[in-house]
Amino acid sequence: MAQIHLHPDTLVCRIGAESTFGTTASTMKRLVLTGPQIPLAGLKTEMLPVADLSPHMEDARSPVRGLARGGQVTMKTAIKRIAARLTSAATPVAYSNASALSHQILLRHWMGGEHVDAGSTLASSAASGAATVAVASGHGSRFAVGSMIGIVEDTAGLRPYLVTSVSTDTLGIYPNLRGDAASGAVVANSYTYHRSEAHTGPSLTVEQAQYEPSTPTAQRRARGVYGGCKLTLAVGQQPMLDFTGESSAEDGPGDLSIPLTAAADDMGPYVGAWTPEVLFQTGASFTASYVCDSLELDVPNAWQWITQGDGVGARNGAVRVNGKSGPATWTLKLRMDAAEYTAFTADTSRYLMVWVTSGTGTSARIFGVLIARAAMTEEPAQVIENGLVFVTIKGVAMQDTATAGSPVGSSSTDLSRSPVRLFLI
């Protein structure tokens, strides 16, 4: 027996996208977690009951050890900014690349789809209220209908817009341009994450290790992990991402060669306090930032395991099976506003975009959420909080439409149809 002291604050967590289900990812990325936690504390081995009969009432039987699968994997992390803006000279990579960012791997596994590419510059100036902008010659192919971009305006700086159409090097945007933008102004591309009709992963490898004074004995690894996230955005607090998943196989505890040496975070600084701008309207012209207290976004993944007797944990992957049966839902909390009852009665669906800008000038970065058709699912409810009456609005993210005049144009890709998008600019 050799008991040791393990301190939760020394924990290192790594994640990787598996190229083969259940096989440890070839590239593992350090994911910086927030607050004391043990991501793999829920790993387990199935125990199969034995119900042999005997003449003695107290002749209990011990269970038979089954497969080391079905364990819960949990991770909580604060959203961070991307370190480098996706300008015209950027060379971003996909989530499956060895140089992918840690948050990139997690967000792609959750949402199912990713669009990322280099940005551009404005080929000509664009005036406030413009519904289209022209990018540098040959750069139109870097953008896609349904993806998010950031345009650096003359006065306000970087602001987010949805790409609604791409015609050679001319981009349709929503909402209309809020301020003048000069020729040559940066048009930053984004990491845009969206829902996919055929979401099969890839599966994840998740590792954990704490500091040990000698040869490691407590390192653990979960393989063949599938799961999903919940995003919580409260004004004045850090945006938090909570992942919950299920494993198909495990390694350890023991020495799994997980390095504990100091390593630079591949993400940028924290987004910091959530002080968002909120667009919640039906028109194309931005009116005013909608005042809200918090937003919760739940985009669930219901996975159906693919059974294979000789597979990893008797499995050969998983496929997401929820959609209409388990849609993305949102909850907004705001001060009492009778207009929300009017919107509910009129069955009004609105364009909901919530984002925060961190930093200024060339250091400015944006993290946000877009629901192009946000519809209420129940009557607004009044609640008392800190001496004031608030209204809680709950709704569903409906599939984006492809009709003329709607936020998304004529493309019919997963990206353009996605009911919800997350973006890092």
N, C-alpha and C positions, 0 to 999 in steps of 0.2 A: 504494500500500500504506500502510495506517495502522493499525498494530498498537496495541492498547491493553491496559492492565492491568485485568482483571476479578477482583474479590475475591468468592469464594463466600459470605462472611459478610454481604455487602450485598444478597443476593438477596431479591427480593420475589416472592411467588407469589399469584396470584389464580385463583379458580374461579367458575364460574357454571353454572346449569342452563339448557340451551338449550331455547327454546320451539319452534324449528325445527331439526331435525337438521343439524349441520354449519354452522349460522349462529352467529356469535359471540353468546354470551349477552348480553342487554340489560343485565343487572345482574351485575357482577363483584365478588366479595367477597375481601378480603385473607385468605388462609389462612396462619397463622404456622406455618412448618415448623421442625423440630427437628434441629439438626446440619447441617454442610456437605453440600450436595447440589445436583444440577442436574436438576430434574424432567423437563426436555425434552431431555436429552442424547441420548436414544435415538431422537429423530425421524429419519426416513429417507425417502428416495425410492427406490421399487422400481427396480431395474435389470434389464432384460430381456435375456437372453443372445442373441447373434447367432451362429448356427452355419453361416454360409455356407461352402461348400466352395470350395477353390481348389487349384491344382497345387503350392503352396508350403507346406511343413510349418510354417513359422514365421509364416505370414500370419494373425496373430491379428486378430480383429475386436473393436472396443470395443462394450460393451453399449448398448442403446437405453434412454434415460430413460423410466421408467414413471410411475406415480402416486405422489404424495407422501402415502403412507398406510402403515399397519402399523407406525408408530414406537411405541416403548415410552414410557409416561408413568409416572413413579414419584414418590411423595410420602410423606414420613415426618413425622408430627406427634405430639406428646404430647397425650393427651386433656385437655381443660379442662372446668371446671365451667360451667354456665349462669350468666349474670350475675344474672338475676332469677328468683326462685322463682315458679312458676305457681300463685299464690294465686287467691282468688275474683275479685279485681279485675284480674287479668292479661289481656292482649290479645295472645296469641301468634299467629303467622302460620304458614302452611304453607311448605314448602321452596321453592315456586315463587314466593313473594312477594318483592318487591324488598327487604323488610326481613328476610328470612330470615338465620339465622346461618350462618357459614362451615361449621362442623361439621355443621349441619343438612343442608346441601346434600350434603356428602360421605357422611354416614351414610345418607341417603335413597337416594342413587344405589346404594350398596352393598347395602343390605338389601332395598329394593324397596317398602316400605310405611312409613307414618308415622302416628302418632296424637298429636295435640297439642291441648290445650284449656285453658281456665282451670280453676282448682281450686274449692274450696269450704271450708266449715267443718262441724264436727259439729253436727247439730241437737240431739243429746242425748249425754250421757256414754256411754262404752263401757268395759266392764270387761275386764281382762286375760283372754284366752281366748276373747273374742267372735269369732264367725265372720262377723258382719255389722256394718256401721256405717251410720248414717243421716246424710246430708248435708243441707244447707240446702234448703228447699223450692224446687223447680224446677231444682235443679242436677244432678239425676241424669243428665240427657241429656248432660252434659259428660264423662261417663265411659263407657268401653266395655269389654266383656268381653275380656280378654287384655291390657289396658293396665296400666301400673304407676302406683301412687300413693304418696305419702309422708304418713304420719299423724304429727303431733306428739304424742307421749305425754307424760304428766305428768313423768316422771322422766328417761327416756332421750332425749327429744327426737325428732327426725325419724327415722322408720324406713320401709323400703320394703315394699309389699305388692302382690300381684297381684289385679286385679279379676276375680272368678270369676263374678259375676252382677250384673245391674242390674235392680232392680224399682222403678220410679218413682224414689224418692230413697233407696232402700236398696241398699247395695253389699255383695255377698259378697266376702270377702277370703281370701287364702292367703299365708302361714300364718295361723293364728288370731292375734288381737291379742296382742302380747307384754307390754304394760303398759297400765295404765289411761290413758284419754284423756278430758279434760274436755269438756263441752259448749262449743262455740265454738272448739275446737282446730282448727288449720289442717289441711286435707286438700289437700295440694299435688298438682296433676296433673303429668304428665311429658311429655317428648319420648320416646315409645316407638317404636322401629324394629323392624320385623318382616319376615318373608319374604312374598312375594306370588306367587300362582300364575301371574299374567300380568305378568311383570316386563319392561318394555320401555324402561326408563330413567327420566327423560330422559337424553340424552347430555350430556356436560360440555364446557365450554370451559376450558382451563387455560393460564395465561399465566405467563411468568417474565421478570424484568428484574433487572439489577444496576446499581449506581451506575456512571455514566460521566461524566467531567468535562465533556463537551460534548454535542452532539446525539447521542442514542442511536443505536447501530448494531447492537446485539446482542440486542435484545428479540425474544422468540419467542412464538408462540401455537400451541396444538394445538386443533383443533376436531373435533367428532364423536367424543369420547372415551368409551369404555366400559371398565369395569374392576371391581375388587373389592378388598377389604381383608383383612388378617390382623391380629388383635388379640393382643398379648402382655402378660400381666399377671404380673409377677414381684414377689414380696414385697420391699419396700424400694426398688423402682425405680418410675419413672414409667410409667404405662400408655401403651403406644405403639401407634399405628395406622399400618400400612404399606399404601399403595395402589399397585396395579400395574394399568395399563390400556393400551389401544391406541388410537392416533389414526386419524382418517380423512382429515384434511387439516391443513395447517400454514401459518403465515404467518411471514415473517421469515427470517433475522435482519435487523433494521432498526429504524426508529423506529415503534413501534406505539402510541404515545401512552399507554403504561402509566405511571401516576404513581408516583414514588418518594418523594413527600412523606410525612412521618410521619403515621400514621393509628392511631386507637385500635383495639385488638383488640375485636371484637364478642363474644368469649367472656369468661368470668370468669377467675379465677386458675387455675393448674394444679391438677389433682387432687392432685399431689404424690406422696410415697412411697406405694406400694400396700401398705396395711395392712388387708386385707379381713376382713370377716365372710363366712363361707361356710356356707350351708345345703345339706346333701347328705343327704337323708333321704326317707322315704316317708310319714310321718305328718303330720297337719295342725297339730300343736302343735310349736312350735320347741323343740328339745331343747338343743343346745349348738352353738356355732360350730365347724365342721369345720376341723381344722388342715391346711393345705396350704402348699406352698412356692411353687408357681407354677401358672398356668393359661394355656394357649394355646388360642385359638379361631380356627378357620379356616372361614369361610363363603364358599365359592368361587362365583364367577359364571362360567359357561361361556356365552359369547355366540355366537350364530349371526348373522352379518352378513346383512342383506337386500340383495341385489344389485339395482342399478338403473343402467343404463348412463349416464344423464345425471344421476345423483345426485352427492353429494359424495364424492369418492374412489370413484366408481361404486357407491356404497352409498346406502341410504335408511333407515338405522337398524339396530337389532339387537334380538334377543329372547333372553332367557335360556332355555337348553334343559336345564340340569342340574337334578336334584332327587334322586330315588332314585339316579341314576347318579353323582352328585357331591354327597353330602349335607354338611351342616355337621358338623364333627368337633371334638372337644375332647381336651385332654391335661392331666391333673392329676399333679403330683408331690408326694409326701408321704413322711414317714418310714414305715418298715416297719410294716404293719398287716395281720395275717392275716385280718381281717374282710373285706378287699377280695377276697381269694381266695374266701371264702364267698359274697360277693355275686355274683362272676363265675360260680361253679358253679350258683347258684340262678337265674341269668338275671334278676337284680333290676334294674329300671330305677328311677331315683331322680330326685327334684326337685333340681336344682342351681341355686342362686342365689348369685352372688358379687358383693359390692358394697363400696364404700368411701365413708365419710362424711367430707367435708372441711368444716371450720369448725364453729362452735357457734351455738346460739340461732337467731336469724333469718337468720344467715349460713350456716347448714348447707346443704350441697348433697350429692347422692348421684349416683354413676355406678356402673352395675352391668350384669351379664349374667344372663339367666335362660334355663335349659333345663328345661322342665317334665318331659321324659322323657329322661333321660340314661342311655344303655345302653352297657355295655362291649362293645367289638368284638374284644378279644383278652385273653388272660390277663395279669394284672398282671406287670410285669417289674421285677426288682431291679437297681439300679445303685448304684455306690459314688461318693459325692461328699463331698469334704472330710472323709474319715474316717468317714462314716456310711453305712449302707445305706438307700437310698430306694426307694420303689416308684413306678413310673410307670404310670398308668392311662390307657388310651386308649379313646375311645368315640365314639358317634354321637349327634346330636341328632335324636330321632324326632319325628314330627308330634304335636302336642298332641292329646289325646283330648277328646271332648265328651260323656263319660258322667258320670252322677251320681257325685259324690264325688271326681272327679278335680280337679286344680288349675283347669282351665277348665270352665265350665258348658256350657249347651246351645247357645250361639251357634255358628254355623258359618262365621264370617267368616275372612278371611286372618289377621287379628289374633289371633283366638282359637285358630286351628289352628297358628300359626307354631311351628316346632321350636325357634327361638331368638329372643330379644329382647334388644336393648340399650336402656338407659334412662338418661335424665338428669333428675333431680328437683331 
